[in-house]
Structures are given as structure tokens and as C-alpha cells.
Amino acid sequence: MKIKEEGEEVTVYIEDERIDITNSKQLKDKILLFIEQGFKRINLDFSEVKMIDSSGIGKLLLSQKRLKEVDGKLSLVNIKSDYIKKIIRLIHLDEVIEVKEG
């Protein structure tokens, strides 16, 4: 993971092609650490991610819930995978977590 911090905003560049049961807890723990450090806006760059499973989606939802408690926001950016775009639409994840292009 590469990290770019800017004020109260941090962007996490996910370098794994998959977010699944093997690595989703690590991502969630990193996000919770950023929240503890005072970051209110967390962007997850999905440009390299091609697959996400239910444990990954669950960790994203938990992270968004924790951010909302501190008036923060989680955003998914640079989604390239059609599979992930389809999953987001099917489960209406974009109604809970902001999805941004570019």
C-alpha cells in the first residue's frame, strides 16, 4: 500500500489485485488507524483492484460507519474493473460509500 496524506485527507493506493478474506482485515485496520490519527476523508484508490469478496465489502462498510461517527467520509476512486463496478451497482454500495472517477 502506498499512502498520500494531505491535510485531513489521506489516499490509500491499494496494490493488491484482490481484496478478500486474506487481506481485508489489514486494510480495515489501516483505515481505523487513519481515523484515530484524525483523518476525516479517506480515499481508496482501486486502480489495481480487480476483485473484492464479501469480507472486503464488509470491511469497507465498517470503515464507512466508523468515519461517519466522526463526520468523515470514505471514497472509492479510480475503479477500473468492470467486475467491481458491477458489484457496486448490484448491491447499491454507491449509496453508502462515495464512488469517484479519477
URQUIRA-V444600 format. One line per field, one symbol per residue. burial: 1 if it has 24 or more other C-alpha atoms within 12 Angstrom, else 0. Layout:
burial = ???
//
This chain:
burial = 000000001111110001110001001101110110001111111111111100011111111101100001111111100001100100001101111000
//
